Amino acid sequence: MPAIEVGRVCVKTAGREAGEKCVIVDVIDEKFVEVVGVSVKNRRCNIQHLEPVDQVIEIKSEDPEEIKKDLEALE
């Protein structure tokens, strides 16, 4: 399983955003990370609700809009 790290692209597996791609922007602790995605709000997320994929993007700025553009460029 790919590592949980900043820049890791994940697919949400739970909640109303299940199935949506997102990127980890911050690791809060061993249970929670902060994620943002094209159709995923910038919020805290339980690591158990994420399925990491093999893609990693470089987080160049704190701006969620910039991160969303980088994620869209992958698809």
Secondary structure, 3 states (H helix, E strand, C coil): CCCCCCCEEEEECCCCCCCCEEEEEEECCCCEEEEECCCCCCEEEEHHHEEEEEEECCCCCCCHHHHHHHHHHHC
